Amino acid sequence: MPAAGTRKPMRERFREQVREEVKSAALDQLAAGGAQAISINAIAKQLGVSGPALYRYFSSRDELLTVLVIDAYNDLREAMADALDTEAPDAEARIRLLAAAYRAWAREEPHRYELLFKAPFPGYDAHAKPLAEAARSLMGVVLGVLHHPDSAAEKPAAYQNEEVLEARSANTENHQLAVALWSRLHGFVSLEIGGGFTAMGLDADTLFETEVQVLTDRVRRAS
């Protein structure tokens, strides 16, 4: 147990608990009907409280949605970063690990994945600063791998937000490559979870292996 005096105040712990319950209910709504289905009043009814009471925890549906998006970016980034815990000899092998982790997360969390890359509803600012920073964290993981192409000794450190911005501003070769890799991977995964390959009678696993080979070939040529 935490030492005396280290626990958060009860009011703060209660607030965090309520926010987590609201987010959980909102994710259920998201899975059932997409972002348009998210309703604070409906969540309040489910939790047995009044709508106005929940607005003390989330000032608007937009704020709630923003928290869900940032959580999803963080979870996807962690899944990618965790994949790099596996020993790999070079950047090509690590790109394979990242691609597999990215695809696996999207397949396990399709509604949350789509939330990251589709406008949820008219008027929502999907490019607000906190969202942009969260999105750049994904690019930071890829740039970290490309920055250490031949190092197998330790897990490559992800670029931080300012480092990603600097690489983008300088239009570095690694940033161009990272954007190209993400674009191809995102395109593939979006088609897969959207049912595009199934509709065409295509084997997604075989296509994925081919796509990853294209990605790693490009990394090798750039090394």
C-alpha positions, 0 to 999 in steps of 0.5 A: 500500500502507498505510504501515508500521505501519498494517496490522492485526495478522495475527491480527486480519486472519485473524479478520476473514477467517474471520468473512467466510467464515462469513457468506458460507456462512450467507447461502448457507444462508439463500438455500437454506432460510431462517433455520432452515437456518443451522447453525454446525456445517454451516458448519464442515464446509463450511470444513473446520474443527471446529464448536467452532473456529468458536464462537471467531468466533461464540459462537452461531447467534443472534450470527451471525444478528444480524450478518447482520441488521445487515449487511442493514439497513446494506446497505439503508440504503446503497442508499437513501442512495446513491439520493439522490445523484441530483439531485432538486428536492424531497422528492416526487422523493426519496421516489420515489428512495427507494421505487425503491431500497428495492424494488430491494434487496428484489427483489435480496436477498429472503431478506435482506429477509425476514430483517429483518421475520420472526422467524427462529426461536422464542426469538430476540430480534429487538428487541435494542438493536443490531437496533433501532438498525439498523432506525431507521437506515432511518427516519433516511434518510426523516426526513432527506428530509422535514426538507428538503422543498424543498432541491435544493441538496445531499443531505439528511443522514439523522437519527442514532439519537438524532434518530430517537428524539427525533422518535418521542418527540415524535410529530412530524408528519414521524415520523408521515408517515415511518412511514406511508410505510414501512408502505405501501412495506413492505406492497407489497414484502412482497407482491411478493417473496412472490409475492402479485401474481403469484398474483393475476395483477397487474402489480407495476410498474403497481401500484408506480407507483400506490403511489408516486404515493399516497406522493408525494401524501401528502408534497406535502399535508404540505409 
